[in-house]
Amino acid sequence: MARYVVVMAGGSGTRFWPASRKARPKQFLSIGQDGSLLRQTVDRVLPMVPPAQVYVVTGAVHAEHAQEDLPELPEGNVMVEPTGRNTAPCIGWATKAILHKDPDAVIAVLPADHYIRDEEGFRDHLAAAFEAAAGGIVLFGIVPDRPETGYGYIQRGGAKRPVAGHTVHPVARFVEKPDHPTALKYLAAGDYLWNSGMFVFSARAMDEELTRHLPELSRDLDRLVAAPEQVEAIYPQLQSISIDYGVMERSDRTEVMPAAFTWSDVGSWEAAKDVYPADEAENVALGDVFLADVRRSLVDARAGRFVAVVGLDDVVVVDTPDAVLVVRRDRSQDVKQVVTHLQTKGRDPLL
């Protein structure tokens, strides 16, 4: 059984404007520690998986940046999507390409834009998941510590089996992002876990599930693997569907491993604040910053200019060479409204 890792590095990261742009989305930003989130993701697995068995799937506009970020990966291991077609084609393409080379492969799929502080804890869980997934599909379900409404949930079944110091459970059901009262009920119930979007599977098992549940996509991906030079013609025609809806929610081979390591999908500037050390007023100041009578705020001045904030609480301020964002922390998800406005006005240089 050989271990492989597939890192999904697509997406635009519009909630991180103005730091995130089309040519440099969230996965290429440095958040929480040195190096881009993509670089951090790969560094977490290199103690377990050699570079030759790490693959990155990204868009054409980001391929060069990904290769620069990850020079130790063989060139062919950066798989370039001509256009985004959601996660099932992305994961299916990588799975079939790896399966073609190694029929015994077990593959971990990781998003490129997540933050994990406890890297040793993550690797301990990942090693157990590689073992547990030898014949199926194992998802990481983060043990919730608050009634979070921004994540989907996985309800675990009551049965369990021990694997390398951890337990895996059958998946009872997947549920969409809940409202606050429902999230409170999930937290109290104790058998609901956050769906992290990270999972491990036998390449054979995933190939069989793709064939079973998404036969047309599976056939088209087989054509692509047989004729990779046809990617520009074949890929844009692939069925666009998520791996959760297309496979995970339909498969009877899924299990979930409860995971307690510190994890964030860093889905907004508000979430980004929580991955940095804060001062006694719960502020995070990055770069040349002066704060007076400010609490629970994030100020990012790493672009180089001096930024001063006085008398404000619960705000995010981000300074870049050509744009400044000021937003209330509880409205940070709405930054995408700015991106929509710029698109409508044709202001491409700011996108």
KATA-V247152 format. One record per residue. RES is the residue in one letter. SS is DSSP state (a for helix, b for strand, c for the rest). Layout:
res->RES ss->SS
res->RES ss->SS
//
This chain:
res->M ss->c
res->A ss->b
res->R ss->b
res->Y ss->b
res->V ss->b
res->V ss->b
res->V ss->b
res->M ss->b
res->A ss->c
res->G ss->c
res->G ss->c
res->S ss->c
res->G ss->c
res->T ss->a
res->R ss->a
res->F ss->a
res->W ss->c
res->P ss->c
res->A ss->c
res->S ss->c
res->R ss->b
res->K ss->c
res->A ss->c
res->R ss->b
res->P ss->c
res->K ss->a
res->Q ss->a
res->F ss->a
res->L ss->c
res->S ss->c
res->I ss->c
res->G ss->c
res->Q ss->c
res->D ss->c
res->G ss->c
res->S ss->c
res->L ss->a
res->L ss->a
res->R ss->a
res->Q ss->a
res->T ss->a
res->V ss->a
res->D ss->a
res->R ss->a
res->V ss->a
res->L ss->a
res->P ss->c
res->M ss->c
res->V ss->c
res->P ss->c
res->P ss->a
res->A ss->a
res->Q ss->a
res->V ss->b
res->Y ss->b
res->V ss->b
res->V ss->b
res->T ss->b
res->G ss->b
res->A ss->a
res->V ss->a
res->H ss->a
res->A ss->a
res->E ss->a
res->H ss->a
res->A ss->a
res->Q ss->a
res->E ss->a
res->D ss->a
res->L ss->c
res->P ss->c
res->E ss->c
res->L ss->c
res->P ss->c
res->E ss->a
res->G ss->a
res->N ss->a
res->V ss->b
res->M ss->b
res->V ss->b
res->E ss->b
res->P ss->c
res->T ss->c
res->G ss->c
res->R ss->c
res->N ss->a
res->T ss->a
res->A ss->a
res->P ss->a
res->C ss->a
res->I ss->a
res->G ss->a
res->W ss->a
res->A ss->a
res->T ss->a
res->K ss->a
res->A ss->a
res->I ss->a
res->L ss->a
res->H ss->a
res->K ss->a
res->D ss->c
res->P ss->c
res->D ss->c
res->A ss->b
res->V ss->b
res->I ss->b
res->A ss->b
res->V ss->b
res->L ss->b
res->P ss->b
res->A ss->c
res->D ss->c
res->H ss->c
res->Y ss->b
res->I ss->b
res->R ss->c
res->D ss->c
res->E ss->a
res->E ss->a
res->G ss->a
res->F ss->a
res->R ss->a
res->D ss->a
res->H ss->a
res->L ss->a
res->A ss->a
res->A ss->a
res->A ss->a
res->F ss->a
res->E ss->a
res->A ss->a
res->A ss->c
res->A ss->c
res->G ss->c
res->G ss->c
res->I ss->b
res->V ss->b
res->L ss->b
res->F ss->b
res->G ss->b
res->I ss->b
res->V ss->b
res->P ss->c
res->D ss->c
res->R ss->c
res->P ss->c
res->E ss->c
res->T ss->c
res->G ss->c
res->Y ss->c
res->G ss->c
res->Y ss->b
res->I ss->b
res->Q ss->b
res->R ss->b
res->G ss->c
res->G ss->c
res->A ss->c
res->K ss->c
res->R ss->b
res->P ss->b
res->V ss->b
res->A ss->c
res->G ss->c
res->H ss->b
res->T ss->b
res->V ss->b
res->H ss->b
res->P ss->b
res->V ss->b
res->A ss->b
res->R ss->b
res->F ss->b
res->V ss->b
res->E ss->c
res->K ss->c
res->P ss->c
res->D ss->c
res->H ss->a
res->P ss->a
res->T ss->a
res->A ss->a
res->L ss->a
res->K ss->a
res->Y ss->a
res->L ss->a
res->A ss->a
res->A ss->a
res->G ss->c
res->D ss->c
res->Y ss->b
res->L ss->b
res->W ss->b
res->N ss->b
res->S ss->b
res->G ss->b
res->M ss->b
res->F ss->b
res->V ss->b
res->F ss->b
res->S ss->b
res->A ss->a
res->R ss->a
res->A ss->a
res->M ss->a
res->D ss->a
res->E ss->a
res->E ss->a
res->L ss->a
res->T ss->a
res->R ss->a
res->H ss->a
res->L ss->c
res->P ss->a
res->E ss->a
res->L ss->a
res->S ss->a
res->R ss->a
res->D ss->a
res->L ss->a
res->D ss->a
res->R ss->a
res->L ss->a
res->V ss->a
res->A ss->a
res->A ss->c
res->P ss->a
res->E ss->a
res->Q ss->a
res->V ss->a
res->E ss->a
res->A ss->a
res->I ss->a
res->Y ss->a
res->P ss->a
res->Q ss->a
res->L ss->c
res->Q ss->c
res->S ss->c
res->I ss->c
res->S ss->c
res->I ss->a
res->D ss->a
res->Y ss->a
res->G ss->a
res->V ss->a
res->M ss->a
res->E ss->c
res->R ss->c
res->S ss->c
res->D ss->c
res->R ss->c
res->T ss->b
res->E ss->b
res->V ss->b
res->M ss->b
res->P ss->b
res->A ss->b
res->A ss->c
res->F ss->c
res->T ss->c
res->W ss->b
res->S ss->b
res->D ss->c
res->V ss->c
res->G ss->c
res->S ss->c
res->W ss->a
res->E ss->a
res->A ss->a
res->A ss->a
res->K ss->a
res->D ss->c
res->V ss->c
res->Y ss->c
res->P ss->c
res->A ss->c
res->D ss->c
res->E ss->c
res->A ss->c
res->E ss->c
res->N ss->c
res->V ss->b
res->A ss->b
res->L ss->b
res->G ss->b
res->D ss->c
res->V ss->b
res->F ss->b
res->L ss->b
res->A ss->b
res->D ss->c
res->V ss->c
res->R ss->b
res->R ss->c
res->S ss->c
res->L ss->b
res->V ss->b
res->D ss->b
res->A ss->b
res->R ss->c
res->A ss->c
res->G ss->c
res->R ss->c
res->F ss->c
res->V ss->b
res->A ss->b
res->V ss->b
res->V ss->b
res->G ss->c
res->L ss->c
res->D ss->b
res->D ss->c
res->V ss->b
res->V ss->b
res->V ss->b
res->V ss->b
res->D ss->b
res->T ss->c
res->P ss->c
res->D ss->c
res->A ss->c
res->V ss->b
res->L ss->b
res->V ss->b
res->V ss->b
res->R ss->b
res->R ss->a
res->D ss->a
res->R ss->a
res->S ss->a
res->Q ss->a
res->D ss->a
res->V ss->a
res->K ss->a
res->Q ss->a
res->V ss->a
res->V ss->a
res->T ss->a
res->H ss->a
res->L ss->a
res->Q ss->a
res->T ss->a
res->K ss->c
res->G ss->c
res->R ss->c
res->D ss->a
res->P ss->a
res->L ss->a
res->L ss->c
//
